[in-house]
Every structure is written in structure tokens, then in C-alpha cells.
Amino acid sequence: MPRLFTPLLVTVLTLAGSIASADEYSDTIAIFKKGGESAKFGDNSSGFLTVVPISLAVLLLLKAMQSVAKLVHPVTLLIPD
């Protein structure tokens, strides 16, 4: 029981401390509005539209390769060493 209780207690105390020190949202909004180049990121974010389909295609290709490997494995067992 003490092994489980100690990390749980540390986690609760850490979260309680971070919640208590929360700041106003207006400060955060002002920082993002004065961001300069990073404030204009949303205007030229077409890279996201390119990266996501390519990564999904790679995952689909890897899944297909895994399926083919399962089909080919019994054939490879027939080949002598």
C-alpha cells in the first residue's frame, strides 16, 4: 500500500500546486497577439495538409507490408537453408 500511496500523493500535491498558481487568460492572449511571425503561422499552414496524408499513407503501407509478411512466412519455411 505505501508503494502506491507515495506516488499518488506526490501527483496530487503537484497538481494542486499548479492549479493554485494559475494566471489570468488575458495575459496569455496578449502574448499570442504580439507573437510576430508565429502569429501569422495559421495563414501559411498548408504543410499540415501535406504531412498528415503522407503519414497516413505510410502507416497504411506498413500495415499492408505486415499482412503480406504473414502470408509469405509459410512459404519461406519451405525454402531449405
One Martini backbone bead per residue (centre of mass of N, CA, C, O) as a GRO file, in nm:
protein
   81
    1MET     BB    1   0.056   0.062  -0.022
    2PRO     BB    2   0.294   0.276  -0.001
    3ARG     BB    3   0.383   0.253  -0.304
    4LEU     BB    4   0.113   0.387  -0.409
    5PHE     BB    5   0.078   0.644  -0.226
    6THR     BB    6   0.324   0.825  -0.290
    7PRO     BB    7   0.277   0.895  -0.595
    8LEU     BB    8  -0.009   1.000  -0.548
    9LEU     BB    9   0.064   1.232  -0.357
   10VAL     BB   10   0.257   1.381  -0.547
   11THR     BB   11   0.054   1.432  -0.774
   12VAL     BB   12  -0.157   1.591  -0.613
   13LEU     BB   13   0.032   1.818  -0.514
   14THR     BB   14   0.121   1.916  -0.793
   15LEU     BB   15  -0.160   1.986  -0.906
   16ALA     BB   16  -0.245   2.181  -0.681
   17GLY     BB   17  -0.015   2.389  -0.734
   18SER     BB   18  -0.086   2.454  -1.037
   19ILE     BB   19  -0.376   2.555  -0.989
   20ALA     BB   20  -0.311   2.788  -0.784
   21SER     BB   21  -0.103   2.933  -1.016
   22ALA     BB   22  -0.303   3.059  -1.194
   23ASP     BB   23  -0.364   3.271  -1.456
   24GLU     BB   24  -0.457   3.493  -1.666
   25TYR     BB   25  -0.578   3.495  -1.992
   26SER     BB   26  -0.498   3.778  -2.099
   27ASP     BB   27  -0.192   3.734  -2.104
   28THR     BB   28  -0.188   3.509  -2.315
   29ILE     BB   29  -0.331   3.657  -2.543
   30ALA     BB   30  -0.123   3.889  -2.567
   31ILE     BB   31   0.118   3.714  -2.649
   32PHE     BB   32  -0.009   3.599  -2.915
   33LYS     BB   33  -0.063   3.879  -3.053
   34LYS     BB   34   0.270   3.945  -3.017
   35GLY     BB   35   0.424   3.706  -3.198
   36GLY     BB   36   0.447   3.771  -3.497
   37GLU     BB   37   0.532   3.515  -3.689
   38SER     BB   38   0.355   3.310  -3.521
   39ALA     BB   39   0.080   3.459  -3.578
   40LYS     BB   40   0.104   3.374  -3.906
   41PHE     BB   41   0.085   3.058  -3.929
   42GLY     BB   42  -0.215   3.006  -4.024
   43ASP     BB   43  -0.178   3.117  -4.320
   44ASN     BB   44   0.083   2.888  -4.376
   45SER     BB   45  -0.051   2.571  -4.305
   46SER     BB   46  -0.006   2.351  -4.551
   47GLY     BB   47   0.184   2.131  -4.431
   48PHE     BB   48  -0.031   1.971  -4.276
   49LEU     BB   49  -0.187   1.879  -4.543
   50THR     BB   50   0.068   1.698  -4.626
   51VAL     BB   51   0.163   1.521  -4.382
   52VAL     BB   52  -0.085   1.354  -4.303
   53PRO     BB   53  -0.134   1.181  -4.563
   54ILE     BB   54   0.151   1.062  -4.574
   55SER     BB   55   0.147   0.921  -4.296
   56LEU     BB   56  -0.102   0.747  -4.358
   57ALA     BB   57   0.022   0.600  -4.602
   58VAL     BB   58   0.255   0.470  -4.447
   59LEU     BB   59   0.080   0.309  -4.249
   60LEU     BB   60  -0.069   0.148  -4.467
   61LEU     BB   61   0.185   0.019  -4.591
   62LEU     BB   62   0.281  -0.126  -4.333
   63LYS     BB   63   0.026  -0.300  -4.299
   64ALA     BB   64   0.052  -0.444  -4.572
   65MET     BB   65   0.333  -0.566  -4.518
   66GLN     BB   66   0.242  -0.735  -4.275
   67SER     BB   67   0.040  -0.911  -4.429
   68VAL     BB   68   0.242  -1.026  -4.636
   69ALA     BB   69   0.434  -1.157  -4.429
   70LYS     BB   70   0.224  -1.364  -4.328
   71LEU     BB   71   0.193  -1.505  -4.610
   72VAL     BB   72   0.511  -1.572  -4.665
   73HIS     BB   73   0.621  -1.737  -4.426
   74PRO     BB   74   0.546  -2.035  -4.510
   75VAL     BB   75   0.727  -2.029  -4.766
   76THR     BB   76   1.004  -1.987  -4.620
   77LEU     BB   77   1.000  -2.273  -4.479
   78LEU     BB   78   1.052  -2.439  -4.756
   79ILE     BB   79   1.325  -2.323  -4.765
   80PRO     BB   80   1.634  -2.405  -4.771
   81ASP     BB   81   1.951  -2.345  -4.609
   0.00000   0.00000   0.00000
